[in-house]
Amino acid sequence: MTDGYDYNQNALAERVNGILKNELLLHRPANLKQARKMVDESVKIYNQQRPHLALNMKTPDEVHRASVAAINLRAKLGWVTTALPRRKKRCRSCGC
C-alpha cells in the first residue's frame, strides 16, 4: 500500500486498514474468494458511500469527480494549458 519509507503514507495505510477491519469487514470470510469479494465491497463503500470528515463529509469519489470537472472546465476555458504541478519530494530523513 505504500511505496517507500514515507511515514505519512504508512499512517494513511494504517488508518485505511483500521477502518476496513473495524467498520466494514465484520465477520471472518469462509475462503479466499469470499475474502476478496468482501474487500472489494468494502473499498467501494469506503470510496463511494462513506462520508469522510476530512473531506467535509463528502465521499472520496465525490471530491475526485468535482476536481476532475473543475480541471476540465479550466482546460475548456483555456485557463490551464499544462498538467498540474508535481508535489515537491520530501526528504526521507526529516520530512522537509
C-alpha positions as CSV (number, residue, x, y, z in Angstrom):
1,M,0.0,0.0,0.0
2,T,3.0,2.3,0.4
3,D,5.9,2.8,-1.9
4,G,8.8,3.6,0.5
5,Y,9.8,4.9,3.8
6,D,7.4,7.9,4.0
7,Y,5.8,7.8,7.4
8,N,2.8,9.8,6.1
9,Q,2.0,7.0,3.6
10,N,2.3,4.4,6.4
11,A,0.0,6.4,8.7
12,L,-2.6,6.6,5.9
13,A,-2.3,2.9,5.1
14,E,-2.8,2.1,8.8
15,R,-5.8,4.3,9.0
16,V,-7.5,2.7,6.0
17,N,-6.6,-0.8,7.3
18,G,-8.2,0.1,10.7
19,I,-11.4,1.4,9.1
20,L,-11.6,-1.7,6.9
21,K,-11.2,-4.1,9.8
22,N,-13.2,-2.2,12.4
23,E,-16.1,-0.9,10.3
24,L,-16.5,-2.9,7.2
25,L,-15.0,-6.4,7.5
26,L,-17.2,-7.5,10.4
27,H,-17.0,-11.3,10.0
28,R,-14.4,-13.8,9.0
29,P,-14.6,-15.0,5.4
30,A,-15.1,-18.7,4.7
31,N,-12.5,-18.7,1.9
32,L,-10.1,-16.6,-0.2
33,K,-12.8,-15.9,-2.9
34,Q,-15.2,-14.6,-0.2
35,A,-12.4,-12.5,1.4
36,R,-11.6,-10.8,-2.0
37,K,-15.3,-10.1,-2.5
38,M,-15.6,-8.6,1.0
39,V,-12.6,-6.4,0.5
40,D,-13.8,-5.2,-2.9
41,E,-17.2,-4.3,-1.5
42,S,-15.6,-2.6,1.5
43,V,-13.3,-0.5,-0.7
44,K,-16.3,0.6,-2.8
45,I,-18.2,1.6,0.3
46,Y,-15.2,3.5,1.7
47,N,-14.8,5.4,-1.6
48,Q,-18.4,5.8,-2.8
49,Q,-20.7,5.8,0.2
50,R,-18.8,6.6,3.4
51,P,-18.5,10.3,4.1
52,H,-15.1,11.5,5.4
53,L,-14.7,14.2,8.0
54,A,-11.5,15.4,6.3
55,L,-13.5,15.9,3.1
56,N,-16.2,18.0,4.6
57,M,-18.5,14.9,4.9
58,K,-18.2,14.1,1.2
59,T,-17.0,10.8,-0.2
60,P,-13.6,10.5,-1.9
61,D,-15.5,9.7,-5.2
62,E,-17.5,13.0,-4.9
63,V,-14.3,15.0,-4.3
64,H,-12.5,13.3,-7.1
65,R,-15.3,13.9,-9.6
66,A,-15.6,17.5,-8.6
67,S,-11.8,18.1,-9.0
68,V,-11.8,16.4,-12.5
69,A,-14.8,18.5,-13.5
70,A,-13.0,21.7,-12.3
71,I,-9.8,20.8,-14.2
72,N,-11.8,20.0,-17.4
73,L,-13.7,23.3,-17.1
74,R,-10.4,25.3,-16.7
75,A,-9.0,23.5,-19.7
76,K,-12.1,24.2,-21.7
77,L,-11.9,27.9,-20.8
78,G,-8.2,28.0,-21.7
79,W,-7.0,28.7,-18.1
80,V,-4.9,25.5,-17.9
81,T,-2.5,24.6,-20.7
82,T,-0.3,22.1,-18.8
83,A,-0.6,19.3,-16.3
84,L,-1.0,20.1,-12.7
85,P,2.3,20.9,-10.9
86,R,4.0,18.0,-9.2
87,R,4.5,18.0,-5.4
88,K,8.0,18.5,-4.2
89,K,9.5,15.3,-3.0
90,R,10.2,15.2,0.7
91,C,13.4,14.3,2.4
92,R,13.2,10.8,3.8
93,S,15.2,11.6,6.9
94,C,13.4,14.7,8.2
95,G,10.3,15.1,6.0
96,C,11.3,18.6,4.9
